[in-house]
Amino acid sequence: MKLLVLYATKHGATREIAERIAGRLRHDGLDADVRDVAHAGAVDGYDAFVIGAANYMGHWLKEATRFVSANTAVLAGRPVWLFASGPLGTELTDKDGKDLRETGAPEEFTTLRDALGPRGTAVFFGVLDPHRLGVFERLIRHLPEGKKLLPEGDFRDWAAIEAWADEVATELAPA
């Protein structure tokens, strides 16, 4: 079984998640490659896909959405899993008690469920390194509530990411 783990990243954290997923899939005995969606090339030689992107303001990065749109015919006929990275902080729930991994899913997941029928989706917490921020993000952090909205730190749960990759591998394992 040959898998392709694809990602779209703004500051590199989603790439690191994709690399960890691919590494775990290899550890579980699968042949997994990892590529940026912008340099994916032909994908028809793969049996299954894991596609992830950073999630900003409730949306996947546009590069990931464009990739899926351009490759729907191939993707829809094969097993696909989707992930997003983005919520920041140590709280797992929002002020209303809702799970941020559920409420933090990008809007595109809804449309992609219809187009691709993914076998699974996941939302992973992300990273904020203030040295990698763009001008707009730095400006937000200077606002009175900015550092609360965009807290600094690495909030990725590597055990949860690896467990999710193990679930993907289990589904793809020969019976």
C-alpha positions as CSV (number, residue, x, y, z in Angstrom):
1,M,0.0,0.0,0.0
2,K,1.5,3.3,-1.1
3,L,0.4,6.4,0.7
4,L,1.0,10.1,0.1
5,V,0.8,12.5,3.0
6,L,0.3,16.0,1.7
7,Y,0.3,19.3,3.5
8,A,-0.1,23.0,3.2
9,T,1.7,25.1,5.8
10,K,2.2,28.8,6.5
11,H,5.0,28.7,9.1
12,G,6.2,25.0,9.0
13,A,4.2,23.5,11.9
14,T,1.8,21.6,9.6
15,R,4.7,20.2,7.6
16,E,6.1,18.8,10.9
17,I,2.8,17.2,11.7
18,A,2.6,15.7,8.2
19,E,6.2,14.4,8.5
20,R,5.4,12.8,11.9
21,I,2.3,11.1,10.4
22,A,4.3,9.8,7.5
23,G,7.0,8.5,9.8
24,R,4.4,6.8,12.0
25,L,2.7,5.2,8.9
26,R,6.2,3.9,7.9
27,H,6.7,2.6,11.4
28,D,3.4,0.7,11.0
29,G,4.7,-1.0,7.9
30,L,3.2,1.2,5.2
31,D,5.1,2.9,2.3
32,A,4.4,6.6,2.9
33,D,5.8,9.7,1.1
34,V,5.3,13.3,2.3
35,R,5.0,16.4,0.0
36,D,3.8,19.9,0.0
37,V,0.6,20.3,-2.0
38,A,2.3,23.0,-4.0
39,H,4.9,20.4,-5.3
40,A,2.7,17.3,-5.2
41,G,3.1,16.4,-8.9
42,A,1.2,13.4,-10.2
43,V,-0.7,11.6,-7.5
44,D,-2.4,8.8,-9.4
45,G,0.3,6.3,-8.4
46,Y,-0.8,6.3,-4.8
47,D,-3.3,4.0,-3.1
48,A,-4.4,6.3,-0.3
49,F,-3.9,9.9,0.9
50,V,-3.6,11.9,4.1
51,I,-4.1,15.6,3.4
52,G,-3.6,18.3,6.0
53,A,-3.4,22.1,6.1
54,A,-3.1,24.9,8.6
55,N,-6.4,26.3,9.6
56,Y,-6.7,30.1,9.8
57,M,-9.9,31.9,10.7
58,G,-11.9,28.7,10.2
59,H,-10.5,27.9,6.8
60,W,-7.8,25.5,5.4
61,L,-5.0,27.2,3.5
62,K,-6.1,27.9,-0.1
63,E,-3.3,25.8,-1.5
64,A,-4.8,22.7,0.1
65,T,-8.3,23.4,-1.2
66,R,-7.0,24.1,-4.7
67,F,-5.0,20.8,-4.6
68,V,-8.1,18.8,-3.6
69,S,-10.2,20.6,-6.3
70,A,-7.7,19.8,-9.0
71,N,-7.3,16.2,-7.9
72,T,-10.8,15.3,-6.8
73,A,-11.2,12.6,-9.5
74,V,-8.2,10.7,-8.2
75,L,-8.8,11.3,-4.5
76,A,-12.5,10.4,-4.5
77,G,-11.8,6.9,-5.7
78,R,-9.3,6.1,-2.9
79,P,-9.1,6.2,0.9
80,V,-8.5,9.7,2.1
81,W,-8.0,11.2,5.6
82,L,-8.0,14.9,6.3
83,F,-6.4,16.9,9.1
84,A,-6.1,20.5,10.1
85,S,-3.7,22.3,12.6
86,G,-4.5,25.5,14.2
87,P,-6.1,25.9,17.6
88,L,-3.6,27.4,20.0
89,G,-3.3,27.1,23.8
90,T,-3.7,24.5,26.4
91,E,-7.5,24.7,26.8
92,L,-9.3,21.9,25.1
93,T,-12.7,23.6,25.2
94,D,-13.9,27.1,24.3
95,K,-15.7,29.5,26.7
96,D,-19.0,27.6,26.0
97,G,-17.5,24.2,26.9
98,K,-17.3,23.0,23.3
99,D,-14.3,20.9,22.2
100,L,-11.9,23.0,20.2
101,R,-10.9,20.0,18.1
102,E,-14.5,19.8,16.9
103,T,-15.4,23.5,16.7
104,G,-11.9,24.2,15.2
105,A,-12.5,22.2,12.1
106,P,-12.1,24.2,8.9
107,E,-15.3,24.9,6.9
108,E,-13.8,23.1,4.0
109,F,-14.2,19.7,5.9
110,T,-18.0,19.9,5.3
111,T,-17.7,20.3,1.5
112,L,-14.8,17.8,1.3
113,R,-16.9,15.2,3.1
114,D,-19.4,15.3,0.2
115,A,-16.7,15.4,-2.5
116,L,-14.2,12.9,-1.1
117,G,-16.0,10.9,1.6
118,P,-12.9,10.9,3.8
119,R,-12.5,8.0,6.2
120,G,-11.5,10.3,9.0
121,T,-10.8,13.9,9.9
122,A,-8.8,15.3,12.8
123,V,-7.9,18.7,14.2
124,F,-4.6,19.1,16.0
125,F,-3.4,22.0,18.0
126,G,-0.7,24.0,16.4
127,V,2.3,26.2,17.1
128,L,2.9,29.9,17.4
129,D,6.5,31.0,17.2
130,P,6.5,34.8,17.3
131,H,9.7,35.0,15.2
132,R,7.9,33.3,12.3
133,L,4.9,35.6,12.2
134,G,3.9,37.8,9.3
135,V,3.1,41.5,9.7
136,F,-0.7,41.0,10.2
137,E,-0.2,38.4,12.9
138,R,2.4,40.5,14.7
139,L,-0.1,43.4,14.7
140,I,-2.8,41.2,16.2
141,R,-0.5,40.2,19.0
142,H,0.1,43.9,19.8
143,L,-3.6,44.4,20.4
144,P,-4.8,44.4,24.0
145,E,-6.2,40.8,23.7
146,G,-3.8,39.8,21.0
147,K,-1.5,37.5,23.1
148,K,-4.5,35.8,24.6
149,L,-5.9,35.2,21.1
150,L,-2.6,34.1,19.7
151,P,-0.6,32.6,22.6
152,E,3.0,31.7,22.0
153,G,4.0,28.1,22.3
154,D,4.0,24.6,20.8
155,F,0.6,23.0,21.6
156,R,0.9,20.0,19.4
157,D,0.0,16.7,21.1
158,W,2.4,14.3,19.4
159,A,0.9,11.2,21.1
160,A,-2.6,12.1,19.7
161,I,-1.1,12.7,16.3
162,E,0.7,9.4,16.3
163,A,-2.4,7.6,17.6
164,W,-4.4,9.1,14.7
165,A,-1.8,7.9,12.2
166,D,-2.0,4.4,13.8
167,E,-5.7,4.4,13.2
168,V,-5.1,5.2,9.6
169,A,-2.6,2.4,9.3
170,T,-5.0,0.0,11.0
171,E,-7.7,0.7,8.5
172,L,-5.2,0.2,5.6
173,A,-3.6,-3.0,7.0
174,P,-4.3,-6.1,5.0
175,A,-7.0,-8.3,6.6
